[in-house]
Amino acid sequence: MSEEIVAIDGSLLEGGGQILRMSLIISVLSNTPIRVYNIRAGRSKPGLMDQHLKGVELVGRICSAKIKGAELGSQEITFIPGQLRGGSYEAHIKTAGSISLLMQVAIPCLIFADVESKLKLHGGTNAEMAPQIEYVTEVFRPIMEKFGATFDFQLNRRGYFPRGGGEVEVYIKPVSKLTPVEMLQQGQITQLYGWSFVAGVVPLGVAHGMADGAIDELRRYHSNVDIERYKENTDMADGNCSGILLVAETNTGCVFGGSALGKREERANVTGARAAAEIIKTITNGACVDDHAQDQIIIFMGLADGVSRVKVGELTMHTKTAIYITEKLTKAKFNVTRDGHCSIIECYAGGQDVFEIFLCEGLCVALNPNGQEVAAGTLDNQRTVFNVLTTQISKADTIKEVADLTPI
């Protein structure tokens, strides 16, 4: 373990809970002590809220960490990881704080544990400002499986705002390494489906309204949009809620989603149309993952053993934050290039040499740590430079002629 504690400003970029979660994951897996300060400094209630605190405590138990500053409202923690161990772990968020966000911070750690693990998590399953639990299982899990890791899942009870009370069990089998992915072609839509639900005193007609509103928007993209409509059993949910999750699959293996929760002041068909708009945005821009998965894949790209390439939409602030933290705490190197309305994120990781990329006389040139050129390409095709594993180009004479190399 490194003796030096790496300081991370939690107010940078996205400036919320994500920079903390990403830092914790990599701290555990790289055995790097960290100090995160200015935690959620830009939020209306800065510092650790209950769901963030429970995430810190959960990951701390997973690796027997020494933690300083882990208390409600704290804007600074020091986290010194110990040995990562699989096993059974439990976390309780007292409110409707997101179970999905607890899964985001714990699962990437436990897939590299020594034995199988079980998580029993309590909190909110369907809440604003976080992925609905169905999104994690039906959209993100298939994407995660492309990297060679997965989890089993059991929903015991749903938890809604404001009381929470949801409960899930997650079962994770460890892997020795992650596989790099290449997702560059969206392909054709083969399936569009989803679930529209209500709970408590919300009438079933609201579920029908959300589903119909979504179908009205999506039918131009696929002739058969299959949305299940149902009212949650009272023994599965305590409270009132309505929501919809939509999933699209393509013939190239892409999976992306859209979701929305109902609002008192909003007609049900408008809620459904909001969820459909997220799907339509991904379809029309040609991306291979939606905006919600975009930042979540960065940690898997950074931990995979090799080169990954994924076509995404416009980079979100969450994604920029994830890239910043992954590059700061690992040897992974990212490159982002424009491709029409999309961006292509490329990542070198998993023990590969970290390359420096230079601009020189209309060319992009990649140099390894020894200063040797390993790839080159024109400025309009920087991906050629990043593809050093399959394109080995030697232009030593060209490099000798260049007097001024400017790092990208």
DRENPAVO-234767 format. One record per residue (C-alpha): residue in one letter; x, y, z. Coordinates in pm, whole numbers, plus 50000, padded with zeros to 5 digits. Each point is the difference from the previous one (the first is absolute). Last residue first. Layout:
% DRENPAVO-234767
PT, residu, u, v, w
PT, A, X, Y, Z
...
//
This chain:
% DRENPAVO-234767
PT, residu, u, v, w
PT, I, 49743, 51686, 47429
PT, P, 50377, 50033, 50056
PT, T, 50173, 50242, 49760
PT, L, 50311, 49872, 49826
PT, D, 50237, 50268, 49868
PT, A, 50308, 49921, 49791
PT, V, 49851, 49728, 49786
PT, E, 50262, 49845, 49765
PT, K, 50095, 49731, 50248
PT, I, 49634, 49903, 50025
PT, T, 49974, 49946, 49629
PT, D, 50311, 49779, 49998
PT, A, 49855, 49786, 50278
PT, K, 49685, 49930, 49804
PT, S, 49922, 49644, 50107
PT, I, 49637, 49899, 49986
PT, Q, 49851, 49720, 50210
PT, T, 49628, 50002, 49938
PT, T, 49818, 49723, 50190
PT, L, 50101, 50072, 50360
PT, V, 50075, 50364, 49930
PT, N, 49642, 50086, 49909
PT, F, 50022, 50338, 50173
PT, V, 50181, 50162, 49712
PT, T, 49758, 49863, 49745
PT, R, 49720, 50137, 50219
PT, Q, 50140, 50347, 49933
PT, N, 49858, 49990, 49649
PT, D, 49947, 50360, 49891
PT, L, 50340, 50097, 50141
PT, T, 50177, 49748, 49779
PT, G, 50146, 49686, 50150
PT, A, 50288, 49863, 50201
PT, A, 50083, 49704, 50218
PT, V, 50281, 49857, 50214
PT, E, 50252, 50281, 50009
PT, Q, 50271, 49943, 50259
PT, G, 50041, 50246, 50287
PT, N, 50062, 49725, 50256
PT, P, 49658, 50058, 50158
PT, N, 49838, 49926, 49660
PT, L, 49950, 50270, 49741
PT, A, 49683, 50052, 49798
PT, V, 50007, 50235, 49700
PT, C, 49712, 50199, 49857
PT, L, 50095, 50159, 49668
PT, G, 49944, 50339, 49836
PT, E, 50349, 50127, 50069
PT, C, 50024, 49861, 50354
PT, L, 49729, 49938, 50257
PT, F, 50104, 49775, 50285
PT, I, 49846, 49711, 50190
PT, E, 50169, 49858, 50309
PT, F, 49949, 49630, 50054
PT, V, 49934, 49810, 50322
PT, D, 50133, 49649, 49955
PT, Q, 49736, 49730, 50026
PT, G, 49956, 49846, 50343
PT, G, 49623, 49986, 49992
PT, A, 49906, 50326, 49832
PT, Y, 49985, 50193, 49676
PT, C, 49665, 50173, 49953
PT, E, 49816, 50139, 49702
PT, I, 49682, 50206, 50024
PT, I, 49837, 50075, 49667
PT, S, 49782, 50309, 49997
PT, C, 49670, 50045, 49824
PT, H, 49817, 50255, 49785
PT, G, 50248, 49939, 49718
PT, D, 50291, 49798, 50138
PT, R, 50197, 50216, 50243
PT, T, 50306, 49856, 50173
PT, V, 50061, 49918, 50368
PT, N, 50327, 49844, 50121
PT, F, 50044, 49826, 50332
PT, K, 50314, 49865, 50170
PT, A, 49985, 49746, 50282
PT, K, 50294, 50001, 50240
PT, T, 49765, 50042, 50295
PT, L, 49908, 50265, 50260
PT, K, 50003, 50322, 49799
PT, E, 49893, 49838, 49673
PT, T, 49699, 49836, 50165
PT, I, 49912, 50321, 50187
PT, Y, 50003, 50220, 49689
PT, I, 49817, 49742, 49786
PT, A, 49721, 49968, 50257
PT, T, 49968, 50378, 50027
PT, K, 49976, 50043, 49623
PT, T, 49734, 49728, 50000
PT, H, 49797, 50169, 50276
PT, M, 50028, 50330, 49810
PT, T, 49838, 49826, 49704
PT, L, 50185, 49934, 49676
PT, E, 49772, 50052, 49699
PT, G, 49884, 49661, 49880
PT, V, 50201, 49682, 50041
PT, K, 50202, 49766, 49778
PT, V, 50212, 49762, 50205
PT, R, 50359, 49887, 49949
PT, S, 50193, 49779, 50242
PT, V, 50370, 49907, 49991
PT, G, 50151, 49742, 50232
PT, D, 49939, 49827, 50333
PT, A, 49689, 50176, 50123
PT, L, 50020, 50218, 50314
PT, G, 49980, 50338, 49828
PT, M, 49728, 49883, 49763
PT, F, 49805, 49867, 50298
PT, I, 50038, 50332, 50187
PT, I, 49890, 50191, 49690
PT, I, 49690, 49785, 49944
PT, Q, 49798, 50185, 50265
PT, D, 50054, 50340, 49836
PT, Q, 49821, 49907, 49678
PT, A, 49741, 49775, 50159
PT, H, 49770, 50293, 50084
PT, D, 50063, 50177, 49668
PT, D, 49894, 49699, 49796
PT, V, 50234, 49743, 49848
PT, C, 50085, 49918, 49637
PT, A, 49947, 50353, 49870
PT, G, 49840, 50075, 49663
PT, N, 49877, 50350, 50087
PT, T, 49645, 49913, 49899
PT, I, 49973, 49678, 50198
PT, T, 50153, 50144, 50318
PT, K, 49771, 50304, 49998
PT, I, 49701, 49779, 49919
PT, I, 50059, 49786, 50310
PT, E, 50017, 50306, 50225
PT, A, 49695, 50151, 49830
PT, A, 49804, 49680, 50072
PT, A, 50039, 50056, 50374
PT, R, 49872, 50355, 49967
PT, A, 49712, 49880, 49777
PT, G, 49889, 49759, 50272
PT, T, 49991, 50282, 50255
PT, V, 49805, 50214, 49751
PT, N, 49747, 49718, 49956
PT, A, 49950, 49991, 50377
PT, R, 49913, 50368, 50026
PT, E, 50237, 50198, 50220
PT, E, 49919, 50198, 50317
PT, R, 50018, 49701, 50231
PT, K, 50320, 49873, 49842
PT, G, 50067, 49652, 49859
PT, L, 50348, 49855, 49984
PT, A, 50190, 49979, 49672
PT, S, 50216, 49753, 49813
PT, G, 50199, 49946, 49682
PT, G, 50223, 49714, 49901
PT, F, 50284, 49867, 49793
PT, V, 50118, 49659, 49885
PT, C, 50238, 49950, 49708
PT, G, 50054, 49646, 49873
PT, T, 50058, 50079, 49633
PT, N, 49643, 49908, 49903
PT, T, 49864, 50260, 50241
PT, E, 49820, 49997, 50335
PT, A, 49791, 50281, 50147
PT, V, 49874, 50013, 50358
PT, L, 49734, 50220, 50162
PT, L, 49936, 50055, 50371
PT, I, 49684, 50165, 50132
PT, G, 49894, 50148, 50330
PT, S, 49730, 50045, 50259
PT, C, 50022, 50027, 50377
PT, N, 49802, 49983, 50321
PT, G, 50124, 49830, 50313
PT, D, 50094, 49660, 50139
PT, A, 50092, 49758, 49725
PT, M, 50028, 49627, 49950
PT, D, 49723, 49887, 50241
PT, T, 49772, 50262, 49846
PT, N, 50034, 49841, 49657
PT, E, 50122, 50237, 49729
PT, K, 49742, 50103, 49741
PT, Y, 50082, 49894, 49645
PT, R, 50061, 50103, 49639
PT, E, 50241, 49799, 49781
PT, I, 50135, 50196, 49704
PT, D, 50054, 49831, 49663
PT, V, 50089, 50239, 49717
PT, N, 49939, 49820, 49670
PT, S, 50045, 50199, 49680
PT, H, 50334, 50149, 50097
PT, Y, 50144, 50350, 49965
PT, R, 49681, 50182, 49895
PT, R, 49819, 49817, 50281
PT, L, 50214, 50169, 50264
PT, E, 49819, 50327, 50072
PT, D, 49644, 49866, 50012
PT, I, 50132, 49694, 50184
PT, A, 50138, 50214, 50282
PT, G, 49672, 50186, 50053
PT, D, 49809, 49671, 49991
PT, A, 50224, 49850, 50268
PT, M, 49972, 50306, 50225
PT, G, 49621, 50010, 49961
PT, H, 49961, 49627, 50064
PT, A, 50203, 50029, 50320
PT, V, 49788, 50299, 50104
PT, G, 49684, 49797, 49937
PT, L, 50119, 49756, 50265
PT, P, 49903, 50253, 50266
PT, V, 50260, 50149, 50241
PT, V, 49886, 49911, 50354
PT, G, 50303, 49784, 50072
PT, A, 50209, 49904, 49697
PT, V, 50009, 50067, 49627
PT, F, 50202, 49836, 49729
PT, S, 50101, 50028, 49633
PT, W, 50248, 49737, 49880
PT, G, 50198, 49988, 49678
PT, Y, 50051, 49889, 49646
PT, L, 50165, 50100, 49673
PT, Q, 50165, 49717, 49807
PT, T, 50204, 49962, 49680
PT, I, 50124, 50358, 49955
PT, Q, 50258, 50009, 49723
PT, G, 50375, 50044, 50047
PT, Q, 50168, 50212, 50266
PT, Q, 50350, 49943, 49863
PT, L, 50307, 50091, 50205
PT, M, 49988, 49774, 50303
PT, E, 50343, 49849, 50056
PT, V, 50059, 49838, 50337
PT, P, 50299, 49916, 50219
PT, T, 49967, 49684, 50210
PT, L, 50013, 50028, 50379
PT, K, 50237, 49794, 50210
PT, S, 50013, 49719, 50255
PT, V, 49625, 49999, 50056
PT, P, 49804, 49989, 50324
PT, K, 49640, 49878, 50025
PT, I, 49756, 50259, 50133
PT, Y, 49661, 49941, 50160
PT, V, 49774, 50300, 50063
PT, E, 49710, 50002, 50245
PT, V, 49746, 50280, 49999
PT, E, 49794, 50182, 50261
PT, G, 49787, 50313, 49978
PT, G, 49896, 50190, 50312
PT, G, 50023, 50343, 49844
PT, R, 49797, 50249, 50198
PT, P, 49992, 50303, 49769
PT, F, 50000, 49885, 49725
PT, Y, 49952, 49636, 49904
PT, G, 50142, 49666, 50108
PT, R, 49919, 49670, 49832
PT, R, 50026, 49664, 50174
PT, N, 50183, 49672, 49957
PT, L, 50161, 50063, 49661
PT, Q, 50252, 49725, 49926
PT, F, 50304, 50049, 49780
PT, D, 50275, 49796, 49848
PT, F, 50321, 50175, 49894
PT, T, 50215, 50036, 49691
PT, A, 50356, 50027, 49874
PT, G, 50162, 49933, 49661
PT, F, 50024, 50356, 49862
PT, K, 49699, 49932, 49775
PT, E, 49821, 49890, 50316
PT, M, 50016, 50357, 50132
PT, I, 49792, 50113, 49702
PT, P, 49741, 49730, 50072
PT, R, 49997, 50114, 50368
PT, F, 49954, 50366, 49905
PT, V, 49670, 49966, 49819
PT, E, 49770, 49746, 50167
PT, T, 50152, 49971, 50349
PT, V, 50121, 50356, 50058
PT, Y, 49707, 50156, 49816
PT, E, 49757, 49790, 50201
PT, I, 50141, 50150, 50323
PT, Q, 49916, 50350, 49884
PT, P, 50316, 50199, 49931
PT, A, 50054, 50301, 50229
PT, M, 49886, 50363, 50018
PT, E, 49637, 49905, 50070
PT, A, 49911, 49680, 50183
PT, N, 49900, 49642, 49926
PT, T, 50180, 49741, 50212
PT, G, 50049, 50207, 50314
PT, G, 50172, 49862, 50309
PT, H, 50127, 49663, 50124
PT, L, 50281, 49791, 49854
PT, K, 50092, 49637, 50059
PT, L, 50321, 49932, 49809
PT, K, 50133, 49648, 49948
PT, S, 50351, 49913, 49894
PT, E, 50186, 49720, 49826
PT, V, 50365, 49957, 50096
PT, D, 50335, 50181, 49964
PT, A, 49854, 50333, 49894
PT, F, 50043, 50154, 49654
PT, I, 49628, 50008, 49914
PT, L, 49955, 50137, 50352
PT, C, 50154, 50340, 49932
PT, P, 49805, 50075, 49682
PT, I, 49683, 49886, 50184
PT, A, 50031, 50227, 50305
PT, V, 49994, 50356, 49862
PT, Q, 49731, 49962, 49736
PT, M, 49795, 49766, 50220
PT, L, 49978, 50269, 50267
PT, L, 49889, 50240, 49726
PT, S, 49722, 49761, 49898
PT, I, 49881, 49977, 50361
PT, S, 49919, 50369, 49974
PT, G, 49912, 50203, 50305
PT, A, 49632, 49952, 50082
PT, T, 50074, 50061, 50369
PT, K, 50185, 49805, 50270
PT, I, 50257, 49854, 49762
PT, H, 50090, 49657, 50138
PT, A, 50305, 49804, 49880
PT, E, 50077, 49628, 50019
PT, Y, 50304, 49792, 49910
PT, S, 50055, 49629, 49947
PT, G, 50338, 49880, 49876
PT, G, 50279, 50114, 49771
PT, R, 50316, 50153, 50137
PT, L, 50209, 50295, 49885
PT, Q, 50301, 50051, 50227
PT, G, 50041, 50341, 50160
PT, P, 49906, 50337, 49862
PT, I, 50098, 50335, 50156
PT, F, 49712, 50246, 49955
PT, T, 50029, 50358, 50124
PT, I, 49673, 50188, 49991
PT, E, 49907, 50363, 49951
PT, Q, 49674, 50191, 49967
PT, S, 49831, 49832, 50298
PT, G, 49627, 50062, 50018
PT, L, 49921, 49657, 50145
PT, E, 50311, 49821, 50121
PT, A, 50295, 49820, 49845
PT, G, 50279, 50246, 50081
PT, K, 50285, 49750, 50037
PT, I, 49988, 49651, 49855
PT, K, 50232, 49703, 50045
PT, A, 49892, 49741, 49747
PT, S, 49908, 49636, 50062
PT, C, 49956, 49948, 49623
PT, I, 49629, 49920, 49973
PT, R, 49934, 50173, 50330
PT, G, 50125, 50332, 49862
PT, V, 49797, 49950, 49684
PT, L, 49686, 49978, 50210
PT, E, 50096, 50291, 50227
PT, V, 50070, 50232, 49708
PT, G, 49676, 49898, 49827
PT, K, 49802, 50046, 50322
PT, L, 50144, 50350, 50033
PT, H, 49897, 50087, 49645
PT, Q, 49643, 49877, 50058
PT, D, 49977, 50184, 50332
PT, M, 50119, 50334, 49866
PT, L, 50371, 50080, 49997
PT, G, 50096, 50362, 49948
PT, P, 49818, 50290, 49843
PT, K, 49624, 50060, 50030
PT, S, 49916, 50235, 49712
PT, R, 50273, 49825, 49799
PT, G, 50319, 50169, 49883
PT, A, 50224, 49858, 50271
PT, R, 49887, 49642, 49939
PT, I, 50319, 49885, 50177
PT, N, 50245, 50290, 50022
PT, Y, 50269, 49746, 50100
PT, V, 50077, 49643, 49897
PT, R, 50313, 49855, 50158
PT, I, 50119, 49677, 49844
PT, P, 50211, 49697, 50089
PT, T, 50071, 49781, 49694
PT, N, 49945, 49623, 50013
PT, S, 49939, 50001, 49624
PT, L, 49663, 49824, 50026
PT, V, 49886, 50171, 50321
PT, S, 50115, 50349, 49902
PT, I, 49854, 49948, 49653
PT, I, 49655, 49933, 50139
PT, L, 50019, 50275, 50263
PT, S, 50103, 50266, 49749
PT, M, 49715, 49909, 49766
PT, R, 49745, 50022, 50283
PT, L, 50133, 50337, 50121
PT, I, 50004, 50154, 49651
PT, Q, 49644, 49871, 49955
PT, G, 49862, 50160, 50315
PT, G, 50007, 50352, 49865
PT, G, 50246, 50241, 49841
PT, E, 49924, 49910, 49640
PT, L, 50323, 50179, 49902
PT, L, 50207, 50065, 50313
PT, S, 49846, 50047, 50345
PT, G, 50131, 49670, 50137
PT, D, 50361, 50114, 49981
PT, I, 50206, 49682, 50020
PT, A, 50317, 49961, 50210
PT, V, 50205, 49682, 49955
PT, I, 50145, 49868, 50326
PT, E, 50359, 49890, 49949
PT, E, 50110, 49670, 50153
PT, S, 49895, 49802, 49694
PT, M, 49885, 49650, 50082
//
